[in-house]
Amino acid sequence: MSQLVECVPNFSEGRDKVKVEAIVAAARAVAGVRILDVETDGDHHRMVLTFVAPPDAAVEAAYRAAAKAKELIDLTQHKGEHPRMGASDVIPFIPVSGVGLAECVALAKRLGERIGAELGIPVFLYGYAAARPERKDLAAVRKGQFEGLRDAIGADPARDPDFGPRKIHPTAGATAVGAREQIINFNVNLDLTDLEVGKGIAKTIRTSGGGLPELRAKEIQLSSGKIQISTVLTNYRVTPISKVYDAIRREAAAHGSDPISTEIVGLLPRDGLVGYAVDALKVINFDPAKQVLETQLEALAFDWKQAGASLSQALADVGPTPGGGSAAAIAGAMACGLGQMAMGISLKSKKLEESKRPALVEADRGFGADRHRFLALASEDAAAFDGFMDAMKIPKEDPGRASKIAKAVEEAARVPLETARLSSAVHARLKETAPLALGTVGSDVNCALHLARAAALCAAENVRINLGSIKDPALAKRLEDDLAAILARV
C-alpha cells in the first residue's frame, strides 16, 4: 500500500489573492504533492489549504508554504474574525493510507523542529503530537492569540514553545503543528445580529460548555452583521453534522431566529455528509460501502494501462501543454521507476551477495527521490510555457514587458536543462549499478538506460528551441555549454 498523508495548513491571509496563490504555489512545487482544495474567507481573513502527499513530501511542502507565509504575512497588520497566533497558524498531519497516527506525530515533530530552527518561529505541538497534556486542545495553545502570546512567551514558562526561540516572531507570530484524525469544519449562519445571543448559543452547544461531545464552537459576527456559529467536529462519528445543525437550530429558535445558510470549510470525509443525508432522510438498512457508487468504483484495482492511455491522450491533444519538455521529464521518471524495480527485485533475492547490498540500497533511494523530482519537472515545464505565453500577452507599451519576457524565456530553458542534467545523473547511476543487479533484471536496467538517455535528448531539444530567444549572449552561451557537457555524458 502506498503511503499518503493529508496536510491542512491554515494561514492568516484570506483577502490578498496574490499572497494566497504564492503560498499555495510553494507547496505545489514539491514533487508528489496534490493540491485538493484552497478555501479563503475574507471575514475570517484566513486561508485553508488541503493537500495530500507521501510523508517526506508532505513535510517539505508544509515547510515551504510556512516559509512563504513568513515572508508575506505581517500579523501586526492582520485583523479577522478567526482566532490566530501565526502567519502559518496551524499545520496538522492526518493519516490517509499506509500511514498511522504515530507516523503523523513523527512528521509533526520533524516539521516543528525545522520551522523553529530555520525560520525562527516558535512552534507548539498539539493534538496527538502534544508534548504536554494541556496542549492537546488547539484552543488552549492559541489562547491569547498573537498579541497575548507576544507578552507570554519568554515570561511564562507554561507558554514556552516546544521548538524555536522563546520569543514570538515579530511579524509571523507562532505556529501550532500537530497530528489529528479527520475533522469537519461546519459553519451555520443565522438570521440574527445580536452577538451576545450568538455567544450563548456557541457556549451551550460546545463540549466545554456542557453541550455536545467532541465539538468546538465559536460565535462570529460577519461583515453583513449576521451571526455565524463556527464549529469544528473533532469526531464526526460521535457528533455528526445532523446533531450539530439541529442543536444550533433549536437554540436559535428559542431567540426567534433560524439558520439562513451553512458552510463546510475545506474538505470533509464522504461518510460525514452521507451520514447527514441518511439521518435527515431517515434511511434504514443503508450500507454506504455497498450502496454509494463512488465507493464501489474506488474499490476497483488501479489500472496502469488506463493511466498510460490518459497520459498519451494528454500529449496527443492539440493544446500546447503538456509538450516535449514534460514528456522528457516523464521518460526520466519511467527510467527511475524501472531502476527502482530492478534494485528492489535484486535486494529481495537470497542470491544477492551481501557486499553488493549497500550500493543497491543507496541506488534505490536515489531513483525514488529522482522519480519524484522528474514528476515535478513535468509540471514545471508546462508552467514555464504558460508563463511565457502570459508574458507575451503583456501590452507592448508596458515598460516591464521586455524584462518579463526575458525572464520567462530563461525559465523555459532552465527547466528542461535541469531535466537533462537529472537524466544524465540517473543514466550514470544506472550504469554504475547495472553490474551489481541480478542478471534476471538486466533487460529492465537496459530499458531504463535507454529511457534516461532519451529523456536527456528530448529535454535538450526544448533547451535549444529557447536559446535563440535569449537576448543575453553570455547567458545563452553558458546554457549552451552546460547542455553540451550534459549530453557528452550520455
N, C-alpha and C positions, 0 to 999 in steps of 0.2 A: 504494500500500500504506500503511495506517495505521501510525503509529509507536507501538510499545508496548515498555515496559521492565518487567522484573521487578525487584523490590527485596525483599531478605530480611534486614531488620534483626534482630539478636539483642539481647535486653535481659536484664539481670541481675535478673530477677524471675520466679519460676516457682511461687510459693506463694500470693500475695495476689491473689485473683480481681478485686477492685475495682481494684487498680492496673493489672493486665493489661488489663482492659476499658477503662480510661481512656486508656491508651497506644494501644490499637487504635482507639478512637473518634477520637482526634486525627488519625490517618492517614485514617480512613474519611471524615471531614468534608470532605476535599479533593475537589472535583469531578473526575470521571474516574477515581477510584481504585476498583478492585475488589479487595476482600479475598478471597484464595484460601484461606488457611489460618492458623490460630493454634495453635501447639504449645507446651504448658507441661510442665515436668518438675520435680517437687519435689526429687529428689535432685540434679539439676544446678543447681537454683534458677535456671532460665533459661527465657525465652520466645522462640520463633522466630516472627516474623510474616512472611507472604508476601503480597505484593500486586502487581498489575500496573496500569500507568497510562501515559498519554502522558508523554514525558520531563519537561516542566516540572512536571506534576502529581506525578510520582514524587519529584522533588527537594523540592517543597513538603510532601508527605505525610511524607517521611522526616525533614525538619526539625521539623515539628510533633510527630511522635512522639518525637524526641530531646529536644525542649524539655519535653514532658510527663514523660519519663523522668527528666530532670534534677530536675524538681520533686518527683517521688515516690520516687526510689530513693536510698538512702544506702549507698554502698559500704563505709563503715566498719562497718556492721551486717550486711553480706552474707557468708554462708557457703554454699558449694555445691561440688559436685564438679567442675564445669566451670571451666577457666581463664577468668578475666575481668579486664578492666582498666577497664571503664567501665559506667555505668548503661546507656547505649547502647553496647554493647561493640563491635559490628562492623556496618557497613552496606554491603553490596555491591550494585552495579547489574549487571544481567545482560541482554544483548540478547535480545529476543523476536521482534519483527517490524519491519521498516523502519528498524532501528537496528543499528549495528555496535559493536564493542568500543571503537572510537575515540570514538564519541559517549558511551558509558558512562563512559569515562575523564574526558571533559569534565564530565559530570554529577557524578562523584565529586569533582572539584576544586571545582566550584561549591558543592556541599553542604559539603565540608570547610571551605572558606573562611568560609562563613556560620556554621557551628557554632562555629568558632573565634572569629569576631569578635562574634557576637551572644549566644552562650551562655557564652563564656569557658571553653570546654573545649578542651584540646589535642587536635589531630587528626593522625593518622598515615595517610598514603596507602599502600595496599598493593595486592597483585595487579598487574593490568595498569596500574593508576594510580600505582604506586610511583614516587616521585621518586628513590629510591636503590635500587640493585640488591638490597641486603641486606634491603630491606623488602618484597620481593615475597611472601615467605613470612609469612603471618599469625602463625605461632607465634613467629617472630623478633621481630616487632613487639610481641607481647604478653608477651615474656619478662620474668619477674619479677612479672607481674600488677600489680594496683593498688598493693599495698604496695611492690613493688620499684621501680615507676615513680615513686612518690611521692618516693623518695630520688634517683632517677637524673635525672629531668627537671630541667634547670637546673644540674645538677652535671656531667653527662657530655654533651659536645657531640654525641656519636654518638646520643644519645637525644632530641635536640631535636625537637619536633614540626614538621610541615610547615605547620600553621596553628595559630593561637591562642596563648595565653600559654605561656611557658617555665616553667610550673609546673603540677602536677596540680590539677585541681579538687578541693576538699576532700571532696566527697561524690559527685560524678558521675564522677570519675576522668578517663579519656581515651577517645577513640573512634577506631577504625580505619574508614576509609571507602575503598572501592575498587571495582574493576570486575573481573569474572571470567566465566568460562563456567559453564554448568550443572554443579553438583556433586551428589553423593549423600551424605547423612549416614546411615550404616548402623551400627547397634549390635548386638553379639552378647552375650547374657547366658549365662554359663557356670555349670555346676554345680560351682563352685569358690569357695573362700573365702580362699585364700592370695594376698594382694596381690602378693607378690614373684614368684610364678609368673605372675600377670597381667602384671606389668611385663616379664617375659621374653618372653611371647607378643607383646605390643604392639611391643616393640623388634625382635623377629625379623621381623615381617611388614611393618613400615612402611619407606618408602623410605630414610629417614635411617639405618636400622639395616641396610641392605643387602637389604631384603626386596622387596616388590612395588613396581613403579614407580607414580608418581602416587598415593601413598597415605599419609595421615596416620593414626596410631593412638595411642590412649592407654588405659591401664588405669584403671578407676574402681571403687571399692567402693561398692555400693549400700547403702541403708538396711537391706535384707534381709540384708546380709553377703556376698551373692554378688558375683562379679567380672564386670564388663562390659568388653568391649573396644569402645571407641567409635572409629569410623573415619570418615574423610572421603575419599571417592573424588574426587580433584580432576580426573581424566579417566577417566570410567567406560567409555569406549570402549577405552582402553589396559588398564585393570584393571577388569573388570566385577565385579558383586556376586558372581557364582559363584566367581571366583578368591579373593576376599576371604574368603568363607564357608568355602571348602574349606581355605584356609591356616589360619584360626583353628581349625577343627575338627581339623585334623591336629596342630597344636601342642598343643591342649588334650588330645587323646587320648594324647599322649606323657606327660601327667601324670595319666592316669586320669580325665579329665573329658570332658564332652560339652556342646554347646550345648543350652540348655533353651528359649530363645526368641530372637527377633530383633526389632529395631525399625527403622523408617525414620522419621527425624525430618524434618518438613516435607514438601515436595513433591519429586518426582523425575520426570525425563523418562520418558515411556511406554516408549521403547525400552530404557531401563535395566532395567526389570522384564521386558519382553518378552524381552530378551536372556538374562536369567537362566532364564526358562522354556524357551527354545529350547535353552540349554546343558544344563539339567537333564534335559529330555526327549529330548535328542539328536535334535532335529528336523532333517531335511535338506531342502535346496531351499526354505527358507522365505523369503518376501518380505513383510516387515511392511507395506510400502506398499500391497500388493495384498490381503493376507490378514487384516489387522486391520480389523474392521468400522468402528470409530470413525474410523480414518484415512480410509477411503473417504468416510464421511459428512461429515467436516470439509472434505474437498476440494470439496464442493458449494458453489456460489456462495451468498453471503449473500442471503436472500430478505427484502427490506424489507417486502413485503406480509405475510409471516408475523409479522414483528416488530410491525407495526401491529395485526394480529389479536390478538397476545398482550397488547399494551398495552390495547386496548379491552376485552378479556376481563377483565383485572385491574381495570379501572374498573367493569365490569358486575357483578363478584362482589359478594355482599351484605356482605362484610367492610367494616369502617369505613375501612380504608386500602387502596389509595390513594383519596383523595376529591377534592373540588373544589379544594383548595389545591394538591395535586400536579398535577392536570390543568391548573391555571393556569400552573404553572411549566413543564410540558411544552409548552404552547402557546407560551410565551415562547421555549423552546429551538427550537421549529419556526420561529418568526419569525426567529431568528438564523440558522438553517440556510439558509433561503431568502435571507436577506440576504447570507450568505457566497457562495452560489451566484451571485447577481446580480453581486456585486463581482468574483468570480473570472472569470466569463464576460467581463465588461467589461474587466478587466485583460489578458486574453489576446488581446483583439481588436486588430488593427492599425489599426482605425478610431478608437480612443480617442485623444483629444487628450492630449498629454503633460502639459499643465497640470493635468489632472484626476487624474492617476495618484496623486500623494501622498495626496490626500484619500481615494481609494478604497482604497489600501493600508491606511491607518490605520483606516478603517471596517471592512475585512475582519478585521483583527486584533481590533478591538473586538467584533465579532459572535462571533468564535471564543471569546474569553475569557468573554463573557457567556453563550454557549450552555453552557459547562461549569458556570458558576455556577447557571444555571437547573436543570440536572440535579441539582446538589447540593441546591438548594432543594426539589425534588420529594421527595427522600429526607428532608430536614429537616422538611418539613411532616408527613409520615407519622410521623416520630419524635416531633414535638411533640404530636401527638394521642395517641400511645401513652403519652407521659409524663404527659399529663393524666389518662388512664384509670388509670395506675398510682397517681397521687396520690389519685384518688377512692377507691381501694381501701384506703387507709390507714385503720386503725381510728379511729372518731370520738373515742375517748378519748385518742388520741395528741396531745400538746400542739403538735407541729410540723405537724399536718395542714393547718391553715388557711394557714400561710405557704407550704407546699409546693404547695398547690392554686393559691394566688395566683401563684406563680412559673410554674407550668405553664400557667395561663391567659394570662399575659403572653407567654410563649414562643409559645403557639398563635396569638396575634395578631401577634407580631413577625415571624414567618416570612412569612406572606402579605403583610404590609406591605412587607417587603423585596422580595418578588416583584413587587408592584405598582410599587414605586419603580424597580426594574430594568426592568420592562416599559415604563414611561414613558420612561426614558432610551433604550431601544432604539427606541421609536417615534420619538423626536426625531431619533436618528441616521439612521433610515430616511428621514425627511422631508428631512433635510439632503442626503443623498447621492443621493436619487432623481433629481434633475435631472442629476447627473453620470454616471449609469449609462447603458448603451446602451438605446435605445428598445425593443429586442427583449426585454429582461427587465423591461419596465415592469409587466406583469401580475404577475410574481413579486414585485416590490417592493411592489405594492399588496396582494397577498395577505399578505405579511409585515407590512405596516402593520395590516391587519385582525386578524391573529393577535396582534400586540403589544397592540393595544387590548383585544381580548378577554381576553388574559392579565391585564391590569390590572383590568378589570372583574370577572373571576372571582375574582381574589385579593382584591379589595375586599369581596366577599360574605363571604369567610372571615375578614376582619378584623372586619367588623361583627358577625358572629354571636358573636364572643368579647368584644366591647366591653361588652356588657351584664353579663358575669360578672366584670368587673374592679371590685374594691371601692374602689380608689383613684380618686376623681373627677378629680383633677388629671392622673393618668396616662391615664385614659380620654379626657379632653378633648384632651390632647396628641396621642394616637394618632389621634383622630378628625380633628383639624385637619390633621395630616400627610397623612392619607388624602385629605382634601378637596383639598389643594394638589396632590397627585399626580394625581388624576383630572381636575383642571382642565386639566392639560397634555395629556391625550389625548382 
